[in-house]
């Protein structure tokens, strides 16, 4: 097992979006994560879209207060500020102003959220972010309805420098069979850079990583599980470069699943 999981996508700042309702739930989520082996969580409340009211400074303050509460209760978890950022036209400008947050507030990685029901090309946005010395991380592509209908877009995005974050629950079937199959195929094909919980509570969509870590080890190998659940997300938390591109994997045989015939 790794030294400790690092979760780069979690909605446990209280009362700010559709995640934890209050401090009690937030602290229970933190305790659950620590018991499962997580050492660091980047708090990523929704920003932009329907959550344009969530400002960077508010998120920073809440993350700081959360850390104080954890320290007072001797819960050994590091909390860092970030955002789950809905892609929209003024996003890059708001990132530059600090109004919208990069992951861990390091000005290095941006967690990008597509509308759930559709996919649109991201290559131009990725190039614009690169000009600003930023790297895009696409959140839960395996759950996006547009990508599910044309998974052939994924290898090209990875080749363009996009990093991919798959939800832990998807590998366990929590979001249905189609999302599970795509998540597993992405791991087998080396198209995943991070596993994260996208946790929202303590009863469903919980902040648990261990079972997904074990599933990645089964689908690929232990080194891949270590990189996706601990090493790569720790680099994000530190604001350091994460290796991009398609990862060399031990098991093959899924290339046809991502063939260009699926591209609309």
Buried (B, 14 or more C-beta within 10 A) or exposed (E): BBEBBBBBBBBBBBEBBEBBEEBEBBBBBBBBBBEBBBBBBBBBBBBBBEBBEBBBEBBBEBBEBBBEBBEEEEBEBBBBBBBBBBBBEEBBEBBEEBBBBBBBBBBBBBBBBBBEEEBEEBBEBBEEBEEEEBBBBBBBBBBBBBBBEBBBBBBBBBEBBBBBBBBBBBBBEBBEEBBBBBBBBBBBBBBBBBBBBBBBBBEEBBBBBBEBBBBBBEBBBBEBBBBBBBBBBBBBBBBEEBEBBBBEBEEEEBEEBBEEEBEE
